[in-house]
Amino acid sequence: MNKHDLIVITGAGGFIGGALTRYFRDKGFTNVRAVDIKRVDQWYQTVAGVESIAGCDLKIKENCYRVCRGATEVYNFAADMGGMGFIELHRAACMLSVLINTHMLMAARDSGTVQRYFFSSSACVYNTQKQQQTDCTALKEEDAYPAMAEEGYGWEKLFGEQMCRHFMNDYGLETHVARFHNVYGPHGTWDGGREKAPAAICRKVIEAKDTGSGEIEIWGDGKQSRSFMYIDDCLQGIDMLMHSEVREPLNLGSSELISINRLVELSEEIAGVKLRRTYKLDAPKGVRGRNSDNTRIRERFDWEPNTPFSLGLAETYAWIQQQYFDRKAGKCTVC
């Protein structure tokens, strides 16, 4: 790419979209258009020198055509989503995001300028019947079929993948798809109901230590297992995938399997506390186990996400701790 080509990033007021906006700006790209439905003062990150379009609902077709005008590359992160506590209780809202990807694909196709299109998919597309054990077999890309995705959010992402494939085959629009496995890190959601497990546990440990409660509530029995990918690895993987010859959906996640109980232990070690645990067995908890098989990404790029979870969690904990005490002091923070 030319450093002055227009890059459009939707969902740029969110965690990954905001981080990618900063990533490209730091690499010297001068023409970045950041788009989000939220007001700018609600964005997780704002980046100097970037065209920021706020209050833009991309479920509306005309808005998609407007933001794609003149773009060379489009990165679509816009979606109504969150952690398991959100997606299990807002399945219809998650499904409505199909409008965003459909209209963005149409706008990219008709722009006359867009050369590459990136769609952020999810490990939630994988067949849930293959995720019933905590000591799980890592999921290969072909394990998405026969299809039995996570209700709501997973089906929306799987449909989005199919849309990308057909727009590439029928219209020649170059599309790239990454299946994210639980991205975490600083500048992400840590409170309010949409946060994912690493941020939620960090916040609970910080709060327990601050209040002296000595107790933490864990959703489920704590034996559920996941892999968690640090945001820096995610950004590098997006860049590599988008500017490659890989056209099929690709896992983008760590292969380090972590149980929720182990996540709590690591957070306690960072905090220097030991807490009593209570288990909320009727809380949303998703599948029993999910891990990323990274065979294909290693074959394609001789690389895979490799930040040790303990290191990434320490960075995340420190940032959330600062946010927590800033909020307590009455300062404006990300939620």
C-alpha positions as CSV (number, residue, x, y, z in Angstrom):
1,M,0.0,0.0,0.0
2,N,0.9,3.6,-0.5
3,K,1.2,5.4,2.9
4,H,-1.5,7.9,1.7
5,D,-4.1,5.4,0.5
6,L,-7.3,5.6,2.5
7,I,-7.8,2.9,5.1
8,V,-11.4,2.7,6.6
9,I,-11.8,1.0,10.0
10,T,-15.4,0.4,11.2
11,G,-16.0,-0.2,14.9
12,A,-13.0,2.1,15.5
13,G,-14.5,3.3,18.8
14,G,-14.2,-0.2,20.1
15,F,-11.3,-2.3,21.4
16,I,-9.8,-4.0,18.4
17,G,-10.8,-1.3,15.9
18,G,-9.4,1.5,18.0
19,A,-6.1,-0.4,18.5
20,L,-5.8,-1.1,14.7
21,T,-6.4,2.6,14.0
22,R,-3.5,3.5,16.3
23,Y,-1.4,0.7,14.8
24,F,-1.7,2.0,11.2
25,R,-1.2,5.6,12.3
26,D,2.0,4.6,14.1
27,K,3.2,2.8,11.0
28,G,3.0,6.1,9.1
29,F,-0.3,5.8,7.2
30,T,-1.6,9.3,6.8
31,N,-5.1,8.7,5.6
32,V,-7.2,6.7,8.1
33,R,-10.9,7.0,8.5
34,A,-12.3,5.7,11.8
35,V,-16.0,5.1,12.0
36,D,-18.3,4.1,14.9
37,I,-21.9,4.4,16.1
38,K,-20.8,5.9,19.5
39,R,-20.1,9.5,20.2
40,V,-16.4,10.3,20.1
41,D,-16.3,10.9,23.9
42,Q,-17.4,7.2,24.3
43,W,-14.6,5.8,22.1
44,Y,-12.0,3.6,23.8
45,Q,-9.2,5.3,21.9
46,T,-9.0,8.4,19.7
47,V,-6.0,8.9,17.5
48,A,-4.6,12.3,16.5
49,G,-4.5,12.9,12.7
50,V,-7.3,10.4,12.0
51,E,-10.6,11.3,10.4
52,S,-13.1,10.2,13.0
53,I,-16.8,9.7,12.0
54,A,-19.0,9.3,15.1
55,G,-22.7,8.5,15.5
56,C,-22.7,6.5,12.2
57,D,-25.0,3.6,12.2
58,L,-23.7,1.1,9.6
59,K,-26.8,-0.9,9.6
60,I,-28.1,1.9,7.3
61,K,-26.9,1.2,3.7
62,E,-26.3,4.8,2.7
63,N,-23.9,5.3,5.6
64,C,-21.8,2.4,4.4
65,Y,-21.5,3.9,0.9
66,R,-20.5,7.2,2.4
67,V,-17.7,5.8,4.6
68,C,-16.3,3.6,1.8
69,R,-16.0,6.4,-0.7
70,G,-12.4,6.6,-1.9
71,A,-11.1,3.8,0.3
72,T,-8.4,1.4,-0.7
73,E,-8.8,-1.0,2.2
74,V,-11.7,-1.7,4.5
75,Y,-11.5,-3.3,7.9
76,N,-15.0,-4.2,9.3
77,F,-15.1,-4.6,13.1
78,A,-18.5,-3.0,13.6
79,A,-20.9,-5.4,15.4
80,D,-23.1,-5.5,18.5
81,M,-21.2,-7.9,20.7
82,G,-19.5,-8.5,24.1
83,G,-18.5,-11.3,26.4
84,M,-20.7,-14.3,27.1
85,G,-22.8,-12.4,29.5
86,F,-23.9,-10.2,26.6
87,I,-24.1,-12.5,23.6
88,E,-26.2,-15.2,25.4
89,L,-28.8,-12.6,26.4
90,H,-28.9,-10.4,23.3
91,R,-29.0,-12.9,20.4
92,A,-31.3,-10.9,18.2
93,A,-29.2,-7.8,18.6
94,C,-26.1,-9.7,17.6
95,M,-27.8,-11.2,14.5
96,L,-28.7,-7.7,13.3
97,S,-25.0,-7.1,12.6
98,V,-25.5,-9.1,9.4
99,L,-26.9,-5.8,8.0
100,I,-23.6,-4.1,8.7
101,N,-21.4,-6.6,6.9
102,T,-23.8,-7.0,4.0
103,H,-24.1,-3.3,3.4
104,M,-20.3,-2.8,3.8
105,L,-19.6,-5.5,1.3
106,M,-22.0,-3.9,-1.2
107,A,-20.4,-0.4,-0.6
108,A,-16.9,-1.8,-1.0
109,R,-17.9,-3.7,-4.2
110,D,-19.5,-0.6,-5.7
111,S,-16.8,1.9,-4.6
112,G,-14.5,1.4,-7.6
113,T,-11.5,1.8,-5.3
114,V,-11.5,-0.8,-2.6
115,Q,-8.9,-3.4,-3.2
116,R,-9.1,-5.5,0.0
117,Y,-11.8,-6.1,2.6
118,F,-11.3,-7.6,6.1
119,F,-14.0,-9.2,8.1
120,S,-13.6,-9.9,11.8
121,S,-15.1,-13.3,12.5
122,S,-15.0,-15.3,15.7
123,A,-14.3,-18.8,17.1
124,C,-18.0,-18.7,18.0
125,V,-18.6,-20.0,14.5
126,Y,-17.3,-23.4,15.5
127,N,-19.6,-26.4,15.9
128,T,-20.6,-26.4,19.6
129,Q,-20.8,-30.2,19.7
130,K,-17.0,-30.2,19.4
131,Q,-16.6,-28.0,22.4
132,Q,-18.1,-30.1,25.2
133,Q,-15.0,-31.0,27.1
134,T,-12.7,-28.7,29.2
135,D,-9.6,-30.6,28.1
136,C,-10.6,-30.0,24.5
137,T,-9.1,-30.8,21.1
138,A,-8.0,-27.6,19.4
139,L,-10.3,-26.5,16.7
140,K,-9.2,-26.6,13.0
141,E,-10.7,-24.2,10.5
142,E,-12.7,-27.1,8.9
143,D,-14.4,-27.7,12.3
144,A,-16.9,-25.0,11.6
145,Y,-18.8,-27.5,9.5
146,P,-21.2,-29.2,9.7
147,A,-22.5,-25.9,11.0
148,M,-23.8,-25.6,14.6
149,A,-22.5,-22.3,15.7
150,E,-23.0,-20.3,18.9
151,E,-26.6,-19.1,19.0
152,G,-27.0,-15.6,17.6
153,Y,-23.5,-14.2,17.5
154,G,-21.9,-17.3,16.1
155,W,-24.4,-17.7,13.3
156,E,-24.1,-14.0,12.4
157,K,-20.3,-14.4,12.0
158,L,-20.7,-17.6,10.0
159,F,-23.1,-16.0,7.6
160,G,-20.7,-13.0,7.3
161,E,-17.9,-15.4,6.3
162,Q,-20.2,-16.8,3.6
163,M,-21.1,-13.4,2.3
164,C,-17.4,-12.5,2.0
165,R,-16.7,-15.7,0.1
166,H,-19.5,-15.2,-2.4
167,F,-18.6,-11.5,-2.9
168,M,-15.1,-12.6,-3.7
169,N,-16.2,-15.4,-6.1
170,D,-19.0,-13.5,-7.8
171,Y,-17.7,-9.9,-7.9
172,G,-13.9,-10.2,-7.5
173,L,-13.7,-8.3,-4.2
174,E,-10.7,-9.6,-2.4
175,T,-11.8,-10.5,1.1
176,H,-9.9,-11.8,4.1
177,V,-11.4,-13.4,7.2
178,A,-9.9,-14.0,10.7
179,R,-11.6,-16.1,13.4
180,F,-10.6,-14.3,16.6
181,H,-10.1,-16.4,19.8
182,N,-10.9,-14.1,22.8
183,V,-8.8,-11.0,22.3
184,Y,-7.8,-9.1,25.4
185,G,-5.5,-6.4,26.6
186,P,-5.4,-2.7,27.7
187,H,-7.9,-0.2,26.3
188,G,-10.7,-2.9,26.2
189,T,-14.1,-3.2,27.9
190,W,-13.6,-4.0,31.6
191,D,-17.0,-3.2,33.1
192,G,-20.7,-2.8,32.2
193,G,-21.7,-6.3,31.0
194,R,-19.9,-6.5,27.7
195,E,-16.4,-7.4,29.1
196,K,-14.8,-10.8,28.4
197,A,-13.4,-13.1,31.0
198,P,-9.8,-11.7,31.5
199,A,-11.0,-8.2,32.0
200,A,-13.9,-9.3,34.2
201,I,-11.7,-11.3,36.5
202,C,-9.1,-8.6,36.7
203,R,-11.8,-6.1,37.7
204,K,-13.3,-8.5,40.3
205,V,-9.9,-9.1,41.9
206,I,-9.0,-5.4,42.0
207,E,-12.4,-4.6,43.6
208,A,-12.1,-7.4,46.1
209,K,-8.6,-6.2,47.1
210,D,-9.7,-2.6,47.3
211,T,-12.9,-3.2,49.4
212,G,-11.3,-6.0,51.5
213,S,-14.2,-8.3,50.7
214,G,-11.8,-11.2,50.3
215,E,-14.2,-12.9,47.9
216,I,-14.7,-13.4,44.2
217,E,-17.7,-14.7,42.2
218,I,-16.9,-16.9,39.3
219,W,-19.4,-17.7,36.5
220,G,-19.8,-21.4,36.1
221,D,-17.7,-24.0,37.9
222,G,-14.4,-22.4,36.8
223,K,-13.3,-25.4,34.8
224,Q,-14.3,-23.9,31.5
225,S,-11.3,-23.5,29.3
226,R,-10.4,-21.0,26.6
227,S,-7.4,-19.6,24.7
228,F,-6.8,-15.8,25.0
229,M,-4.9,-13.7,22.4
230,Y,-3.1,-10.5,23.4
231,I,-4.1,-7.5,21.4
232,D,-0.6,-6.9,19.9
233,D,-0.6,-10.4,18.4
234,C,-4.0,-9.8,17.1
235,L,-2.9,-6.6,15.3
236,Q,0.1,-8.2,13.7
237,G,-2.0,-11.2,12.6
238,I,-4.6,-8.9,11.0
239,D,-1.9,-7.0,9.0
240,M,-0.2,-10.2,7.8
241,L,-3.5,-11.9,6.8
242,M,-4.9,-8.8,5.0
243,H,-1.7,-8.4,2.9
244,S,-1.3,-12.1,2.0
245,E,-2.6,-14.5,-0.6
246,V,-4.7,-16.3,2.1
247,R,-8.4,-16.1,1.1
248,E,-10.0,-18.7,3.3
249,P,-11.0,-18.0,7.0
250,L,-8.1,-18.4,9.3
251,N,-7.8,-19.0,13.1
252,L,-6.2,-16.0,14.8
253,G,-5.7,-17.0,18.4
254,S,-3.3,-18.3,21.0
255,S,-3.0,-22.1,21.4
256,E,-2.3,-21.7,25.2
257,L,-5.3,-23.3,26.9
258,I,-6.3,-21.6,30.2
259,S,-9.1,-22.5,32.6
260,I,-11.2,-19.8,34.3
261,N,-9.9,-21.1,37.7
262,R,-6.3,-20.6,36.4
263,L,-7.2,-17.2,35.1
264,V,-8.3,-16.3,38.7
265,E,-5.1,-17.7,40.1
266,L,-2.9,-15.7,37.8
267,S,-4.9,-12.5,38.6
268,E,-4.5,-13.2,42.3
269,E,-0.8,-13.6,41.9
270,I,-0.5,-10.3,40.1
271,A,-2.5,-8.6,42.9
272,G,-0.8,-10.4,45.7
273,V,-4.0,-11.7,47.3
274,K,-5.8,-15.0,47.8
275,L,-9.6,-14.8,47.6
276,R,-12.5,-17.1,48.6
277,R,-14.4,-18.3,45.6
278,T,-18.1,-18.6,45.0
279,Y,-19.4,-20.2,41.9
280,K,-22.5,-18.9,40.1
281,L,-23.5,-22.1,38.3
282,D,-26.6,-20.6,36.5
283,A,-24.6,-17.7,35.0
284,P,-23.9,-17.5,31.2
285,K,-20.7,-19.5,30.6
286,G,-20.7,-20.7,26.9
287,V,-19.1,-23.9,25.7
288,R,-17.0,-26.1,28.1
289,G,-13.7,-25.8,26.2
290,R,-12.3,-24.0,23.1
291,N,-8.8,-23.7,21.8
292,S,-7.2,-22.6,18.6
293,D,-5.4,-25.1,16.3
294,N,-2.7,-22.9,14.8
295,T,-1.3,-25.4,12.2
296,R,-2.6,-23.5,9.2
297,I,-1.4,-20.0,10.3
298,R,2.1,-21.5,11.1
299,E,2.1,-23.0,7.6
300,R,1.0,-19.8,5.9
301,F,3.2,-17.3,7.8
302,D,5.7,-19.2,9.9
303,W,4.2,-17.3,12.8
304,E,1.4,-17.6,15.4
305,P,0.2,-15.5,18.3
306,N,2.8,-16.1,21.0
307,T,2.5,-13.6,23.9
308,P,2.4,-15.7,27.1
309,F,-0.9,-15.3,28.8
310,S,0.7,-14.4,32.1
311,L,2.6,-11.5,30.5
312,G,-0.4,-10.1,28.6
313,L,-2.6,-10.5,31.7
314,A,-0.2,-8.5,33.8
315,E,-0.3,-5.6,31.3
316,T,-4.1,-5.8,31.2
317,Y,-4.4,-5.9,35.0
318,A,-2.3,-2.8,35.4
319,W,-4.3,-0.9,32.9
320,I,-7.7,-1.9,34.4
321,Q,-6.4,-1.1,37.9
322,Q,-5.6,2.4,36.8
323,Q,-9.0,2.7,35.2
324,Y,-10.7,1.4,38.4
325,F,-9.0,4.0,40.7
326,D,-9.4,6.8,38.1
327,R,-13.1,6.2,38.1
328,K,-13.2,6.0,41.9
329,A,-11.5,9.4,41.9
330,G,-14.2,10.8,39.7
331,K,-12.2,10.9,36.5
332,C,-13.5,10.0,33.0
333,T,-12.7,6.4,32.1
334,V,-13.4,3.7,29.5
335,C,-16.1,1.3,30.6
